[in-house]
């Protein structure tokens, strides 16, 4: 489930926090490959969910679950001036594949039958389909209505969708987030249902690749990134990279909802990836 305040009410008690900064000061991103980076993600998650009333505040200030440690899962953390500000988690669903744990994703806690049925309808490039759940998208409440980290998370998620050769992307989102996700190219699969762990109703949204097409032709936001981007290989290799690149203006990021896209030709560079579950033929652990 997503926990961002994007499109919802903001309940932070600290409007003047130092992490509320301008765009020019830059945002970086990395895969959470260490306990320290995972704790950054868990802290953001906890504060975002607590600020919305989805959970009660916890003494340790962390919100984690067993899924964060699965070899089929990748956690992304965004930083502003070295301070963690946003996070999301991508979970591979490929029950016929070689990756341990890829036969279950967190969305199935609410939509078990629906996820299985959707997967059966996904066209596979070769052998069997590969579906990715984008979940636990959270922005720290102290950055208020700043949308740049949200777009940053989606941008970096797109690099993983490309890298993992996804045939479909799904999310279980809160009701008031449905219009936003619809604008980036996802369709509603179900009506909202009560989440068993959080005080919220969520709906299942999905974008499925059409036969003989790439997923980017349906999921609009994929048009913002390419494997030829300079930070693509560094990001999937586990390095901390700038999210928006040099000289990228916010308007160029938010304009994807109805704009025309130029898609750069992909060019694979030789760089070892540290993305969990990325190789269709072997397990690639993000250790």
C-alpha positions as CSV (number, residue, x, y, z in Angstrom):
1,X,0.0,0.0,0.0
2,X,1.2,3.5,-0.7
3,X,1.7,5.8,2.3
4,X,2.4,9.1,0.5
5,X,0.5,12.2,1.5
6,X,0.3,13.2,-2.2
7,X,-3.3,14.0,-3.0
8,X,-4.3,13.7,0.7
9,X,-4.4,15.7,3.9
10,X,-1.1,16.7,5.5
11,X,-1.0,16.3,9.3
12,X,2.7,17.0,10.2
13,X,3.4,18.8,13.4
14,X,6.6,20.4,12.1
15,X,6.1,22.7,9.2
16,X,9.5,24.3,9.6
17,X,11.7,21.2,9.4
18,X,15.1,21.6,7.8
19,X,14.4,19.0,5.1
20,X,12.0,21.4,3.4
21,X,14.3,22.7,0.7
22,X,14.3,24.1,-2.8
23,X,14.7,22.0,-6.0
24,X,18.2,23.3,-6.8
25,X,19.7,21.7,-3.7
26,X,19.2,18.4,-5.3
27,X,17.8,14.9,-4.6
28,X,19.7,11.7,-4.8
29,X,18.5,8.1,-4.7
30,X,19.9,4.7,-4.0
31,X,18.9,1.1,-3.4
32,X,18.7,0.2,0.3
33,X,21.4,-2.4,0.4
34,X,22.6,-2.0,4.0
35,X,20.8,-2.0,7.4
36,X,21.4,1.7,7.7
37,X,19.7,2.5,4.3
38,X,16.8,0.2,5.2
39,X,16.4,2.0,8.5
40,X,16.2,5.3,6.6
41,X,13.3,3.8,4.6
42,X,11.6,2.4,7.6
43,X,11.8,5.7,9.4
44,X,10.2,7.6,6.5
45,X,7.6,5.0,6.2
46,X,6.7,5.1,9.9
47,X,6.4,8.9,10.0
48,X,4.4,9.1,6.8
49,X,1.9,6.4,7.9
50,X,1.6,7.8,11.4
51,X,1.0,11.3,10.1
52,X,-1.9,10.0,8.1
53,X,-3.3,8.0,11.0
54,X,-2.8,4.7,9.2
55,X,-0.8,3.4,12.1
56,X,-0.1,4.3,15.8
57,X,3.3,5.9,16.4
58,X,5.8,3.3,17.5
59,X,8.6,3.6,20.1
60,X,11.4,2.8,17.7
61,X,10.0,5.0,15.0
62,X,10.4,2.3,12.3
63,X,7.9,0.5,10.1
64,X,9.3,-2.6,8.5
65,X,8.0,-6.1,7.6
66,X,9.4,-9.4,6.4
67,X,9.0,-8.4,2.8
68,X,11.8,-6.0,3.0
69,X,14.3,-8.9,3.3
70,X,13.0,-11.0,0.5
71,X,15.4,-11.6,-2.5
72,X,12.5,-10.6,-4.8
73,X,12.2,-7.1,-3.3
74,X,14.1,-3.8,-3.9
75,X,13.7,-0.8,-1.6
76,X,14.6,2.7,-2.9
77,X,15.5,5.7,-0.7
78,X,15.6,9.3,-1.8
79,X,17.8,11.8,0.0
80,X,17.9,15.6,0.0
81,X,21.2,17.0,1.2
82,X,21.9,13.6,2.8
83,X,18.7,13.5,4.7
84,X,16.2,10.7,3.8
85,X,12.9,12.2,2.6
86,X,11.1,9.5,0.6
87,X,11.0,5.8,-0.1
88,X,9.2,3.1,-2.1
89,X,9.5,-0.7,-2.5
90,X,9.3,-2.8,-5.7
91,X,8.2,-6.5,-5.3
92,X,8.6,-9.1,-8.1
93,X,5.7,-11.4,-8.8
94,X,7.0,-14.3,-10.9
95,X,5.7,-17.5,-9.5
96,X,7.1,-19.6,-12.3
97,X,10.5,-18.0,-12.1
98,X,13.7,-18.9,-10.2
99,X,13.6,-16.1,-7.6
100,X,12.8,-17.3,-4.1
101,X,9.8,-15.5,-2.6
102,X,8.5,-14.2,-6.0
103,X,5.3,-16.3,-5.7
104,X,3.8,-13.8,-3.3
105,X,3.6,-10.0,-3.1
106,X,2.1,-7.8,-0.3
107,X,-0.8,-6.7,-2.4
108,X,-2.1,-10.3,-2.2
109,X,-2.9,-9.7,1.5
110,X,-5.9,-7.7,0.1
111,X,-6.2,-8.9,-3.5
112,X,-5.0,-12.5,-3.6
113,X,-7.4,-13.9,-6.2
114,X,-7.3,-10.6,-8.3
115,X,-3.5,-10.6,-8.5
116,X,-3.4,-14.3,-9.6
117,X,-6.1,-13.7,-12.2
118,X,-4.4,-10.5,-13.5
119,X,-1.1,-12.4,-13.8
120,X,-2.7,-15.1,-15.9
121,X,-3.8,-12.4,-18.4
122,X,-0.3,-10.7,-18.7
123,X,1.4,-11.4,-22.0
124,X,4.9,-12.9,-21.5
125,X,7.9,-11.9,-23.6
126,X,9.3,-15.4,-23.2
127,X,8.3,-18.3,-21.1
128,X,6.3,-16.6,-18.3
129,X,5.2,-13.1,-17.3
130,X,7.0,-10.8,-14.9
131,X,4.9,-8.4,-12.8
132,X,6.2,-5.8,-10.4
133,X,4.3,-4.3,-7.4
134,X,5.2,-0.7,-6.5
135,X,4.4,-0.4,-2.8
136,X,5.1,1.4,0.4
137,X,5.5,4.7,-1.5
138,X,6.0,7.2,1.3
139,X,7.2,10.9,1.6
140,X,8.3,12.2,5.0
141,X,5.5,14.5,6.4
142,X,8.0,17.3,7.2
143,X,8.4,18.1,3.5
144,X,4.7,18.9,3.3
145,X,3.2,19.2,-0.2
146,X,6.5,19.0,-2.0
147,X,5.8,16.7,-5.0
148,X,9.4,16.4,-6.3
149,X,10.2,13.4,-4.1
150,X,7.1,11.6,-5.3
151,X,8.1,12.1,-8.9
152,X,11.6,11.2,-8.0
153,X,10.5,7.8,-6.5
154,X,8.4,7.1,-9.6
155,X,11.3,8.0,-11.9
156,X,13.8,5.7,-10.1
157,X,11.1,2.9,-10.0
158,X,10.9,3.2,-13.7
159,X,14.6,2.4,-14.0
160,X,13.9,-0.9,-12.1
161,X,10.9,-1.7,-14.3
162,X,13.1,-1.3,-17.3
163,X,16.0,-3.2,-15.8
164,X,13.8,-6.1,-14.6
165,X,12.0,-6.2,-18.0
166,X,8.5,-6.0,-16.4
167,X,5.4,-7.0,-18.3
168,X,3.1,-5.3,-15.9
169,X,3.2,-2.9,-13.0
170,X,0.6,-2.9,-10.2
171,X,-0.1,-0.9,-7.0
172,X,-2.6,-1.1,-4.1
173,X,-3.4,2.6,-3.5
174,X,-5.6,4.6,-1.3
175,X,-8.9,5.9,-2.7
176,X,-7.8,9.5,-3.0
177,X,-4.6,8.5,-4.9
178,X,-6.5,6.7,-7.7
179,X,-6.8,9.8,-10.0
180,X,-3.0,10.4,-9.8
181,X,-2.1,6.8,-10.6
182,X,-4.6,6.8,-13.4
183,X,-3.0,9.8,-15.1
184,X,0.4,8.0,-15.3
185,X,-1.2,5.1,-17.2
186,X,-2.6,2.6,-14.7
187,X,-6.2,1.3,-14.7
188,X,-8.4,0.3,-11.8
189,X,-8.7,-3.5,-11.4
190,X,-10.9,-3.6,-8.3
191,X,-13.1,-1.4,-6.1
192,X,-11.4,-0.3,-2.8
193,X,-11.3,-2.8,0.0
194,X,-10.3,-2.5,3.7
195,X,-6.6,-3.2,4.3
196,X,-6.0,-5.8,7.0
197,X,-3.0,-4.1,8.5
198,X,-3.7,-0.4,8.1
199,X,-6.7,1.9,8.8
200,X,-7.4,2.5,5.1
201,X,-9.2,1.3,2.0
202,X,-7.1,0.5,-1.0
203,X,-7.8,-0.4,-4.7
204,X,-5.7,-2.4,-7.0
205,X,-4.5,-0.6,-10.1
206,X,-2.4,-2.0,-12.9
207,X,-0.7,-1.3,-16.2
208,X,-0.3,-4.4,-18.4
209,X,1.9,-4.6,-21.5
210,X,0.0,-5.2,-24.6
211,X,1.1,-8.0,-26.9
212,X,4.0,-7.1,-29.2
213,X,4.4,-3.8,-27.3
214,X,6.8,-2.5,-24.6
215,X,5.3,-1.6,-21.2
216,X,6.4,2.0,-21.8
217,X,3.8,2.4,-24.5
218,X,1.1,2.0,-21.8
219,X,2.8,3.3,-18.7
220,X,3.3,7.0,-19.5
221,X,5.9,7.7,-16.9
222,X,8.3,5.2,-18.4
223,X,8.8,7.7,-21.2
224,X,10.8,9.8,-18.7
225,X,13.7,7.4,-18.5
226,X,16.0,5.2,-20.6
227,X,18.7,2.6,-20.1
228,X,20.9,5.0,-22.0
229,X,20.6,7.6,-19.1
230,X,23.9,8.3,-17.4
231,X,22.7,7.3,-14.0
232,X,20.9,4.1,-14.9
233,X,23.8,1.7,-14.7
234,X,25.2,3.4,-11.5
235,X,21.8,3.2,-9.8
236,X,21.1,-0.5,-10.5
237,X,24.7,-1.2,-9.5
238,X,23.9,0.1,-6.0
239,X,25.4,3.6,-6.1
240,X,23.8,6.8,-4.9
241,X,22.9,8.9,-8.0
242,X,21.2,12.2,-8.8
243,X,17.5,11.7,-9.4
244,X,16.8,14.5,-11.9
245,X,20.1,15.0,-13.5
246,X,21.9,18.2,-14.2
247,X,19.7,21.2,-15.2
248,X,16.4,19.3,-15.2
249,X,13.5,21.6,-14.3
250,X,10.5,20.5,-12.3
251,X,8.1,21.3,-15.1
252,X,9.8,18.7,-17.3
253,X,9.1,16.1,-14.7
254,X,5.5,16.9,-14.0
255,X,4.5,17.4,-17.6
256,X,4.4,13.7,-18.4
257,X,0.7,13.5,-17.6
258,X,-0.4,14.6,-21.0
259,X,2.8,15.4,-22.9
260,X,4.6,13.9,-25.8
261,X,7.7,11.8,-25.1
262,X,11.0,11.4,-26.9
263,X,12.4,7.9,-26.1
264,X,16.1,7.5,-26.2
265,X,17.5,4.4,-27.7
266,X,18.7,1.9,-25.1
267,X,22.4,1.1,-25.0
268,X,23.5,-1.5,-22.5
269,X,26.7,-0.7,-20.6
270,X,28.7,-3.4,-18.9
271,X,28.1,-2.9,-15.1
272,X,27.3,-5.5,-12.5
273,X,23.7,-5.0,-11.2
274,X,22.7,-5.3,-7.6
275,X,18.9,-5.4,-8.3
276,X,17.1,-8.3,-6.6
277,X,15.3,-10.7,-8.9
278,X,16.5,-8.8,-12.0
279,X,17.9,-11.8,-14.1
280,X,15.2,-13.9,-15.6
281,X,17.5,-16.9,-15.7
282,X,19.2,-16.6,-12.3
283,X,18.7,-15.0,-8.8
284,X,20.4,-11.6,-8.5
285,X,20.5,-10.9,-4.8
286,X,20.7,-7.3,-3.6
287,X,22.9,-8.2,-0.6
